[in-house]
Each structure stands twice: as structure tokens, then as C-alpha cells.
Amino acid sequence: MARTRKSKTAKRDLYPSAAGSADEAEEDADLPKDEAGRRKIKRQYHELLGIRIEKLRGHILNRERINKTIDGIYFICAKCLKVCHSLDDGLIEDLNNQNNQCGKCGKARPAAA
């Protein structure tokens, strides 16, 4: 007797998506595909790190090569504690990689000093 094939949908049901993912997809629909992807990865980093963001403030999380000349860097801003990407938010890099800041927070620093 021949075996019956299992459907692939059973595997997909093992990992259901979050309830808010439909709303997030609608927000990112008007963005270019690469920027929407970076936003999704930022949200995933934020959910993954959770409370440890305070401990990792200012640190670089990941470096990626966009093309031969451009590197993208995911990091946690030391001031606003948001997960940022160098192409979207800018990066003011610290030599010791302990006090990296996004462009917005880096511009506010000289005005306050």
C-alpha cells in the first residue's frame, strides 16, 4: 500500500506568528523592501534582548555587508536605548564600542554641552 504525503501546513502551524504582526506589516507596506526588513529585524532584536538592553547599551549587535562598499551595523544607542541601524538612524561610533549613539542623540549632545 502506498504512503500518503503529509501536508507542509502542519509544520507552519507549529510556529504561529504574533498577533500584532499584521498591524506591523501594514505599517511597513509603504516602505522600501530593505528598510521594512531592517525594521523587522530591529523589532526582533528588541523582543529577543528584552530587559538586557540596559546592560548592552552602546554595544554593537551585528554587522552586515550591504554590498562591497557599504556595511550596515545594528547597535543599541547609549542614550535612547533603542535598537538602531546605521543606514536608518545614523551612527556616531565610539572607539571602545561602549558609547555608540544614533545620529539623533549624537546631534543633541553638542547642543547640551
Number of C-alpha atoms within 10 A of each C-alpha: 3 4 5 6 6 8 8 8 8 9 10 10 9 8 8 8 10 7 8 8 11 10 9 14 12 10 11 15 10 9 12 9 10 9 14 17 13 17 18 16 16 19 15 13 19 18 11 11 13 10 10 10 20 13 10 17 22 26 22 20 14 10 13 10 10 10 8 6 6 10 12 17 19 23 28 27 30 21 16 14 18 20 26 28 25 18 14 15 16 16 22 17 20 12 8 9 13 16 17 23 30 26 17 15 18 18 12 10 11 8 7 6 5
